[in-house]
Structure formats: structure tokens, C-alpha cells
Amino acid sequence: MRKHLILLGVCLMASSFPSLAQKFSLSTNLLDYACLGTMNVDVSYSVSRRWSVLAGARYNPFTFKAGDSETQFQYRQQSYAAGVRLWPWHTMSGWWFAGKLRYQEYCYGGIFSKEAEEGDRFGTGLYAGYTYMLAKHLNLEFGVGFWSGIALYRRYSCPVCGVTIGSGRKYFLLPDDLMISLAYVF
């Protein structure tokens, strides 16, 4: 609950900035919703002609039953990121490159195998994309990225039973932020 209040506070603080042309954007990645209903929001603020700072959150609380009560699958998560974007031409339009710090609490399983895994991931990521201006206040963003770091995890024999089959720490390199986003620019 505290993390949700922090996110709400960040959004309220960001909305209190003066409304300057093309300085602030609020976006959502449409492809994240296809990942079992993952809700998401990103906020971005232009700090100069070529640099912007950004913060984002993802949340998926859903568990899906597949037939009987013993079979389920999920990709539950809450994820928070903060970073910067470099815009070679100018902010909120054209090509961009980004770096982010990210934290994710996750629980997935039952999708491709009967095993489940839950844990925490901490890492950094590199991203690139293109922003196309649809209208004065509406942009369409395309992007892709990878993130890497360390995961503290526990593995279970199934998503329902809770029998632990392993735990530990591992390094990871994962694709991240395959995005087609709609952004409202203030």
C-alpha cells in the first residue's frame, strides 16, 4: 500500500509543475496490457532541449485459473523504474536513447511449465526508440530495451502447492519494454 501512495505522490508532484509547452508527458504501453493485463504508466519531464527524466510503474495482480482449482498461471508483478532519456534532436519527438534503474517484485508460473518462481530483481537497463507526434498533445512511441542485474528468487514445484524446490541468487539479462505507447504531452 505504501508503494502505491508513493506512486500517487509522484504523479501529484509531477502534475503541479507549470504547464510549459512539450515539457511533461504521461504515457502507457499498450503491449504491456497483452502481458496478462499488466497495467503501467510512465511520466517524463524535459529538463533541457535534449534530456528528459522519467519514472514508471507496472502492476499485475492477476492469477488465472485453467480448468480445475489445482491449475493456474500468472505473471504477477510490481515494478518501478527511474531513468533519463537522450533525444538527439529535441525532447518529446524523434529518436531517443534511455538508461534506467529498475526494481521488480515478481511471481510467475504455470505458463510454459508447472513450476513457479517468485522473487525480487534489481538492475539497470538500456533502451532505444522513436516517438512520432500524432497531434499537438498526443505522441505514439515505439521502443525496445534490455535490462540486467541480480535476482533473489524461490522456485516452487507448482503455482498452487507451494513446495519449495530451490532458492538463491542469480544474474540475469532479459528483454524489456517492447513498447508501443500512447503519450499525452502537456
GISULKA-V868969 format. One record per residue. N is the residue number from 1. OMEGA is omega in radians with two decimals (* if undefined). NEAR is the number of other ideal C-beta (glycine too) atoms within 12 Angstrom. Layout:
n: [N;N]
omega: [OMEGA;OMEGA]
near: [NEAR;NEAR]
This chain:
n: [1;2;3;4;5;6;7;8;9;10;11;12;13;14;15;16;17;18;19;20;21;22;23;24;25;26;27;28;29;30;31;32;33;34;35;36;37;38;39;40;41;42;43;44;45;46;47;48;49;50;51;52;53;54;55;56;57;58;59;60;61;62;63;64;65;66;67;68;69;70;71;72;73;74;75;76;77;78;79;80;81;82;83;84;85;86;87;88;89;90;91;92;93;94;95;96;97;98;99;100;101;102;103;104;105;106;107;108;109;110;111;112;113;114;115;116;117;118;119;120;121;122;123;124;125;126;127;128;129;130;131;132;133;134;135;136;137;138;139;140;141;142;143;144;145;146;147;148;149;150;151;152;153;154;155;156;157;158;159;160;161;162;163;164;165;166;167;168;169;170;171;172;173;174;175;176;177;178;179;180;181;182;183;184;185;186]
omega: [-3.12;3.13;3.11;3.10;3.09;3.11;3.10;3.10;3.10;3.13;3.13;3.09;-3.14;-3.14;3.14;3.08;3.10;-3.09;3.10;-3.06;3.03;-3.14;-2.97;3.08;3.10;-3.04;3.04;-3.13;-3.10;-3.13;3.09;3.12;3.08;3.10;3.11;3.03;-3.13;3.10;-3.08;3.06;3.04;3.03;-3.11;3.13;-3.14;3.14;3.05;-3.10;-3.05;-3.09;3.00;3.04;-3.09;3.06;-3.12;3.12;3.03;-3.13;3.08;3.14;-2.90;2.99;-3.08;3.08;3.13;3.13;-3.08;-3.08;-3.14;-3.10;3.10;3.03;-3.11;2.89;-3.12;3.12;2.80;-3.00;-3.12;-3.11;3.04;-3.11;-3.14;3.04;3.02;3.13;-3.10;-3.12;3.01;-3.03;3.05;3.10;3.07;-3.11;3.06;3.07;-3.04;2.98;-3.10;2.87;-3.04;3.02;3.11;2.93;-2.98;3.02;3.13;3.10;3.12;-3.08;-3.13;3.08;-3.13;-3.13;3.11;3.10;3.04;3.13;-3.13;3.07;3.08;-3.14;3.11;-3.12;3.05;-3.02;3.07;3.13;-3.13;3.11;-3.13;-3.13;3.09;-3.13;-3.09;-3.09;-3.08;3.13;3.01;-3.07;3.04;3.13;3.11;3.12;3.07;3.01;-3.05;3.13;-3.09;3.12;2.99;-2.92;2.98;3.12;-3.13;-3.11;3.05;-3.12;-3.05;-2.93;3.11;3.09;-3.08;3.09;3.09;3.07;3.12;-3.11;3.12;3.05;-3.10;2.96;-3.02;2.96;-3.07;3.03;2.86;-2.92;2.83;-2.99;2.94;-3.11;3.01;-3.07;3.13;*]
near: [8;9;17;17;11;17;28;17;16;27;22;13;15;26;18;13;21;11;14;14;15;26;25;32;40;30;37;27;34;20;23;30;21;15;28;27;19;32;25;33;32;44;36;39;34;29;19;15;17;20;23;34;29;43;35;45;33;36;28;27;18;20;23;20;15;18;10;8;11;13;20;27;25;30;32;32;32;30;39;31;39;26;32;28;43;27;30;17;15;22;34;40;29;23;23;39;25;38;26;34;25;39;29;37;25;32;31;34;34;29;22;12;16;22;24;34;35;28;29;26;35;26;30;26;35;27;35;26;32;25;37;22;21;17;12;13;20;22;33;26;41;26;35;24;31;23;31;23;26;21;29;23;29;24;26;27;19;23;32;22;18;15;15;17;19;17;16;15;16;21;16;26;18;23;18;36;36;23;35;24;37;28;40;25;33;26]
